[in-house]
Amino acid sequence: MAGKIRAEDLPEEMQESLGIKSNGRKAPRVSARLSVLGGVLVELKGLTVRDALWTLRQADYLIRWQRDNEKAIALRKKVRNGEEG
């Protein structure tokens, strides 16, 4: 990805609504999901709506495939080990 968005660079209202800063405390570490979302939004900047939608659909497909693949691998391991699933 081209760049990352630091939590400190977000407006305070956004930090609070995302749950990464509350009542003037220093922002804690940002979750990986939020970091990825920020990176995706940076990459989508400047794309046409059509291209941005295509990119998001592709990302959604890849994420779902990866999640389903990990579940299938875990299930195969359980079956191999004789565990109930």
Buried (B, 14 or more C-beta within 10 A) or exposed (E): EEEEBEBEEBEEEEBBEBEBBEEEEEBEEBEEEBBBBBBBEBBBEEEEEEEBEEBEEEBEEEEEEEEEEEEEEEEEEEEEEEEEE
